[in-house]
Amino acid sequence: MSLLGFLDYASVIIFAITGALVASRAQLDLVGFSFIACLTAVGGGTIRDLLLDRNPIFWIAEPTYLAAAVAAAFITFFSAHLLESRLKAIIWLDSLALAVAVAAGAGVAMNLGQEPVIVVLMGIVTGCMGGLMRDVVVGDVPVVLKQGELYVTAALAGAATAVLLKLYTPNIPYSLLIGAAVTWALRAGSIQFGWNLPVYKSKPPKK
């Protein structure tokens, strides 16, 4: 399996687990688990492929992606109760899924010969949209919209790192993995240490 194929499968499986854990908190049935898991797992990659006019879409070309997501949902359905804190697991697994999916999305765009700015945007879309769909469907405030969270910013930094390494230091292998590491480091710092962006606060009008 190629590095890009590995990243795609890893992001699908990890995102599927986060979707299934969210479904467990919402007390859904097994079908609900599978739906939320698949939506989370392939949502970002589907939007990426549509925007890039990549035909067929990756999970249609290889339905094993959906099979992997459903398998993750089934396993989580029978094991979620073993976790001490499902919310904490969701947050940390989501950070890992974000990092891997950003690298996968950027890698797909690179392979298609897209311009650097498009590569960065596709990394962000692949990393962020699946989780956004998941949170909207179950009625949670999307993580990407929470005040000051380093989420989209982490995806931007990771995708940009991969692009810059590919452009200016082509002799350094695994630029996508380094980009994933940057994404995860920023997201993990936001979770663990409270790193965040300034939040707009309105001031009362002057009299």
KEKOL-141088 format. One line per 5 residues: number of its first residue (from 1); their letters; for each residue z, y, x of C-alpha. Coordinates in steps of 0.02 Angstrom, whole numbers, plus 50000, padded with zeros to 5 digits. Example, Ala and Ser with C-alpha at 12.3 -4.5 7.8 and 13.67 -1.06 7.14 Angstrom:
2
1) as) 50390,49775,50615 | 50357,49947,50684
END
This chain:
207
1) msllg) 50000,50000,50000 | 49956,50174,50063 | 50089,50309,50085 | 50018,50404,49937 | 50023,50249,49828
6) fldya) 50203,50217,49879 | 50253,50396,49837 | 50170,50385,49666 | 50257,50221,49622 | 50425,50282,49689
11) sviif) 50418,50443,49589 | 50370,50348,49431 | 50512,50224,49447 | 50647,50350,49493 | 50594,50473,49357
16) aitga) 50590,50328,49233 | 50770,50286,49275 | 50823,50467,49246 | 50732,50467,49079 | 50818,50305,49028
21) lvasr) 50988,50373,49078 | 50956,50528,48973 | 50910,50411,48830 | 51075,50319,48855 | 51171,50482,48837
26) aqldl) 51074,50515,48676 | 51115,50336,48618 | 50935,50288,48584 | 50870,50113,48554 | 50764,50011,48675
31) vgfsf) 50602,50087,48611 | 50676,50260,48633 | 50728,50214,48810 | 50551,50157,48851 | 50470,50312,48774
36) iaclt) 50580,50438,48865 | 50567,50339,49027 | 50376,50335,49020 | 50363,50517,48968 | 50471,50569,49114
41) avggg) 50387,50452,49236 | 50205,50498,49206 | 50215,50669,49123 | 50197,50773,49280 | 50062,50663,49356
46) tirdl) 49964,50665,49193 | 49959,50856,49187 | 49912,50859,49371 | 49766,50740,49344 | 49706,50836,49191
51) lldrn) 49709,51000,49286 | 49617,50923,49433 | 49492,50837,49317 | 49539,50673,49398 | 49461,50535,49296
56) pifwi) 49533,50416,49246 | 49713,50477,49242 | 49817,50379,49367 | 49913,50271,49244 | 49756,50231,49145
61) aepty) 49670,50177,49306 | 49822,50071,49351 | 49929,50024,49199 | 50056,49946,49318 | 50133,50120,49329
66) laaav) 50180,50108,49145 | 50240,49930,49170 | 50354,49989,49310 | 50423,50129,49201 | 50457,50012,49055
71) aaafi) 50541,49886,49171 | 50653,50025,49238 | 50696,50073,49058 | 50743,49894,49013 | 50852,49872,49167
76) tffsa) 50938,50039,49135 | 50966,49994,48951 | 51072,49845,49002 | 51158,49923,49152 | 51188,50108,49113
81) hlles) 51363,50071,49051 | 51413,50018,49227 | 51395,50195,49293 | 51554,50298,49303 | 51459,50460,49271
86) rlkai) 51284,50449,49199 | 51262,50638,49207 | 51299,50641,49393 | 51179,50495,49421 | 51043,50586,49322
91) iwlds) 51064,50745,49425 | 51055,50658,49594 | 50918,50535,49548 | 50818,50679,49475 | 50833,50772,49641
96) lalav) 50762,50621,49732 | 50624,50598,49604 | 50578,50782,49619 | 50559,50768,49807 | 50451,50612,49800
101) avaag) 50343,50676,49656 | 50310,50843,49743 | 50246,50750,49895 | 50141,50634,49787 | 50064,50777,49689
106) agvam) 50024,50876,49846 | 49949,50720,49926 | 49833,50687,49779 | 49769,50866,49784 | 49745,50857,49972
111) nlgqe) 49643,50698,49955 | 49531,50786,49830 | 49498,50927,49954 | 49585,51062,49853 | 49629,51232,49925
116) pvivv) 49807,51252,49994 | 49869,51357,49847 | 49808,51223,49725 | 49891,51087,49829 | 50056,51180,49818
121) lmgiv) 50038,51207,49631 | 49997,51024,49600 | 50151,50974,49698 | 50257,51086,49586 | 50175,51024,49425
126) tgcmg) 50195,50841,49472 | 50376,50865,49521 | 50435,50974,49378 | 50340,50937,49219 | 50402,50760,49185
131) glmrd) 50584,50814,49190 | 50543,50967,49085 | 50464,50858,48950 | 50613,50739,48955 | 50740,50877,48930
136) vvvgd) 50642,50963,48792 | 50616,50802,48692 | 50802,50758,48693 | 50856,50937,48658 | 50934,50979,48827
141) vpvvl) 50911,51142,48919 | 50777,51100,49050 | 50846,51097,49227 | 50700,51205,49284 | 50763,51346,49171
146) kqgel) 50948,51340,49213 | 51013,51499,49291 | 50984,51510,49477 | 50950,51324,49502 | 50846,51283,49655
151) yvtaa) 50723,51169,49569 | 50550,51247,49558 | 50593,51342,49717 | 50634,51179,49805 | 50470,51104,49745
156) lagaa) 50375,51257,49806 | 50456,51251,49977 | 50425,51065,49997 | 50243,51072,49944 | 50211,51225,50054
161) tavll) 50291,51137,50202 | 50176,50987,50181 | 50023,51101,50170 | 50070,51204,50322 | 50104,51050,50426
166) klytp) 49938,50975,50375 | 49844,51135,50416 | 49925,51191,50578 | 50001,51034,50654 | 49883,50893,50603
171) nipys) 49947,50790,50750 | 50116,50773,50664 | 50108,50620,50549 | 50190,50605,50380 | 50181,50788,50329
176) lliga) 50208,50732,50149 | 50371,50646,50193 | 50432,50802,50284 | 50386,50905,50131 | 50484,50784,50022
181) avtwa) 50634,50801,50139 | 50629,50991,50126 | 50621,50981,49936 | 50768,50862,49926 | 50873,50959,50052
186) lrags) 50857,51120,49951 | 50889,51034,49785 | 51037,50937,49854 | 51108,51098,49927 | 51095,51179,49757
191) iqfgw) 51188,51034,49676 | 51321,51008,49809 | 51350,51182,49876 | 51292,51294,49735 | 51141,51367,49825
196) nlpvy) 51048,51472,49698 | 50934,51619,49671 | 50993,51790,49612 | 51000,51799,49423 | 50944,51954,49330
201) kskpp) 51087,52047,49246 | 51048,52191,49134 | 51140,52356,49158 | 51192,52470,49017 | 51074,52617,48996
206) kk) 51126,52780,49075 | 51183,52913,48955
END
